[in-house]
Amino acid sequence: MTQKRNRKRPELSFQERLKNFARNARAMARRTPPGSERDELMLKARDGDAAARIDRWLSSSGLQGPK
């Protein structure tokens, strides 16, 4: 017998999850003393923002494929 996969949709959109990820990383960085761990958290936040911008750009109506 094969097991059925759980095909549940996420409650938040991908864009919202990326924004939450970046917001949480920034909040954790504020509570962390200066150092390498804080720098890594800020890089993660910046990566989350970049991913959100790329996703927004890819799903924009102005972006069209070749004709």
N, C-alpha and C positions, 0 to 999 in steps of 0.2 A: 504494500500500500504506500502511496505517496502522501506526503503531508502537505496540506494547503498552506500557502503563504499568507501572511497577514498583510492585506492590501489596504491599509487604512491611510487616508490622506492626512498630511500634516495640518495642524490647526492654523498655523501661520504661513503666510506666503514665503517664498524663498527670499524675496527682498527684505521682508520684516525680520526673518531669521538672521540674515547677514547684518542688518543694522543692530539687532540685539547682541550679536556676537561682538561687534566692534564696541558697542557701548559698555558691555560687561568687561571686556579686556581693558578699556580705559579706566573703568572704575577700580579694577584690581590694581592697575599700575599706579593710581593715585595713592592707594593704601600701602604700596610696596616701597621700601626705602630705595634711594638711587643705587643703581648697579645693573648688572647684566640681566637679572630677572625682570626688572622694570623695563629695560630696553627691549627685551623679547616680547613683553606684553604690548608695548607700544607698536612694535612691528606687526604683531598679530592684528591689532586694531586697524592699522593702516592697510593691511592686506584685506581685511574685511570690507573696508570702505572702497578699496579698489575693485574688489569682486562685485560689490553692489553697483558701482558705476558701470562696469563692463556688462553686467546683466541688464541694467536699464538701457544701455546703448544697443545691445543685441536685440532687445525686445521692442525697440522704438519703431514707430511706423515709418520713419524716414529711411530706415535701412531696408534696401530692396535688393533682391537677387538679380542676376543677369537675365536679360530678355532674349 
